[in-house]
Amino acid sequence: MDTSMPGRPARLPAAARQKSQAAARSFVLSYFAAYNEAIKNPNKAQLIGYGSGRCAACYSHGGKIEVLLQNKWHGKSDFLDLSELKVTQTGDSSVVVQGIGHELPARIADKRGRTVLVGPDSRRHYRFTLSWTHDRWFLDAIKTSATI
C-alpha cells in the first residue's frame, strides 16, 4: 500500500483543513500523531492521504510500518515528539514548517510483548515542505538535519 497516495486522512482535525500557516502546523502534528499510532497499532492505512507522491520520507515511514506488520511487532510508546514548530517560508500554494523532533527511545515489542528493539533518544531539526493541492495540504518532503 502506497502511503503517499491521495486521499483524505481519516482523522485530520478541523484545525488542519484550512489554507493557513496555523493549519499547516496542525497538519504536520496530525501526521506524526497518525505515525505514532501506526507504530503502536501497526496499520499503514493510518498514513494514507498525508503525503504527496513526492514525499520519500512518507513512503519510508510506510515501509517501517510494513516491517512491524511482517514481524508481528508493535511499538509500546510514541516514536517522535515535535516542538517549536513554526512556518518559515510561504508561497502561493506551499509552506515550510520547521521545528525540533525528539526521537524518543521507543520500544518495539514482539507479539508476546517482549522488547526486541529500542529506538534512539535524540533531537534533530526537522523541515517539512507542504503543498496546498485539491483544497488540502500534502507533505512533499520531510528532511532532518544534525542531531542537537
C-alpha positions as CSV (number, residue, x, y, z in Angstrom):
1,M,0.0,0.0,0.0
2,D,1.5,3.3,-1.0
3,T,1.1,5.7,1.9
4,S,1.7,8.7,-0.3
5,M,-1.4,8.1,-2.4
6,P,-4.0,10.8,-2.4
7,G,-7.0,10.5,-0.1
8,R,-8.2,12.2,2.9
9,P,-6.6,11.2,6.2
10,A,-9.1,9.5,8.4
11,R,-8.5,11.6,11.5
12,L,-7.5,15.0,10.1
13,P,-8.5,17.6,12.7
14,A,-10.6,20.6,11.6
15,A,-7.7,22.9,12.5
16,A,-5.6,21.3,9.7
17,R,-8.1,21.7,6.9
18,Q,-7.6,25.4,6.1
19,K,-5.1,27.1,3.8
20,S,-3.3,28.9,6.6
21,Q,0.0,28.8,8.5
22,A,-1.7,27.5,11.6
23,A,-3.4,24.8,9.6
24,A,-0.1,23.7,8.0
25,R,1.4,23.3,11.5
26,S,-1.6,21.4,12.6
27,F,-1.3,19.1,9.6
28,V,2.3,18.2,10.5
29,L,1.3,17.5,14.0
30,S,-1.6,15.3,12.8
31,Y,0.7,13.3,10.5
32,F,3.0,12.5,13.4
33,A,0.2,11.6,15.7
34,A,-1.0,9.2,13.0
35,Y,2.6,7.9,12.6
36,N,3.0,7.3,16.3
37,E,-0.4,5.5,16.4
38,A,0.6,3.4,13.3
39,I,3.7,2.2,15.2
40,K,1.8,1.3,18.3
41,N,-1.0,-0.4,16.3
42,P,0.7,-1.2,13.0
43,N,-1.6,-0.2,10.2
44,K,-0.3,1.7,7.2
45,A,-3.8,2.9,6.3
46,Q,-3.5,5.5,9.1
47,L,-0.9,7.3,7.0
48,I,-2.8,7.4,3.7
49,G,-3.6,10.8,2.4
50,Y,-0.8,12.8,4.1
51,G,2.0,12.5,1.6
52,S,2.1,13.6,-2.0
53,G,3.7,11.3,-4.5
54,R,6.9,13.4,-4.0
55,C,7.3,12.6,-0.2
56,A,10.1,9.9,0.0
57,A,10.0,10.1,3.8
58,C,6.3,9.3,3.9
59,Y,6.9,6.3,1.7
60,S,9.8,5.3,4.1
61,H,7.5,5.6,7.1
62,G,5.1,3.2,5.5
63,G,7.9,0.8,4.9
64,K,8.8,0.9,8.6
65,I,5.2,0.0,9.5
66,E,5.3,-2.8,6.9
67,V,8.4,-4.3,8.8
68,L,6.4,-4.2,12.0
69,L,3.5,-6.0,10.3
70,Q,5.7,-8.6,8.8
71,N,7.4,-9.4,12.1
72,K,4.2,-9.1,14.1
73,W,5.8,-6.4,16.2
74,H,4.4,-3.2,17.6
75,G,5.5,-0.1,19.4
76,K,5.0,0.2,23.1
77,S,5.3,4.0,23.0
78,D,5.4,7.1,20.8
79,F,8.3,7.4,18.4
80,L,8.5,11.1,17.9
81,D,7.5,14.3,19.7
82,L,7.6,17.6,17.8
83,S,8.1,21.0,19.4
84,E,8.9,24.6,18.4
85,L,7.1,24.2,15.1
86,K,7.0,27.4,13.1
87,V,6.3,28.3,9.5
88,T,9.5,29.7,8.0
89,Q,8.6,30.1,4.3
90,T,5.4,30.6,2.4
91,G,4.4,30.6,-1.2
92,D,1.1,30.7,-3.1
93,S,0.5,27.1,-2.6
94,S,3.3,25.9,-0.3
95,V,4.8,26.3,3.1
96,V,7.8,25.2,5.0
97,V,7.4,24.2,8.7
98,Q,10.4,23.7,10.8
99,G,10.8,22.5,14.4
100,I,12.6,20.2,16.8
101,G,11.9,16.5,16.7
102,H,12.6,14.4,19.8
103,E,13.1,10.9,18.6
104,L,12.0,9.1,21.7
105,P,13.6,5.8,22.9
106,A,10.6,3.9,21.7
107,R,10.4,0.3,22.5
108,I,9.4,-2.2,19.8
109,A,7.8,-5.4,21.1
110,D,7.1,-8.8,19.6
111,K,3.7,-10.4,19.7
112,R,4.3,-11.6,23.3
113,G,5.2,-8.1,24.4
114,R,8.9,-8.7,24.8
115,T,11.1,-5.7,23.8
116,V,13.1,-6.5,20.6
117,L,14.3,-3.0,19.7
118,V,14.8,0.3,21.4
119,G,14.9,3.4,19.3
120,P,17.3,6.3,19.7
121,D,16.9,9.1,22.2
122,S,17.9,12.1,20.1
123,R,16.8,15.5,19.0
124,R,17.0,16.7,15.4
125,H,16.0,19.7,13.4
126,Y,13.0,18.8,11.1
127,R,11.9,20.6,8.0
128,F,8.5,19.8,6.4
129,T,7.6,21.1,3.0
130,L,3.8,21.1,2.4
131,S,1.8,21.9,-0.7
132,W,-1.8,23.0,-1.0
133,T,-3.5,20.9,-3.7
134,H,-7.1,19.9,-4.3
135,D,-8.2,22.1,-1.4
136,R,-6.0,20.5,1.2
137,W,-2.4,20.1,2.5
138,F,0.0,17.3,1.4
139,L,3.5,16.6,2.7
140,D,6.0,16.9,-0.2
141,A,9.2,16.3,1.9
142,I,10.4,15.7,5.4
143,K,14.1,16.4,6.0
144,T,16.2,16.1,9.1
145,S,19.5,17.6,10.0
146,A,22.2,17.1,12.6
147,T,21.4,15.8,16.0
148,I,21.1,18.7,18.5
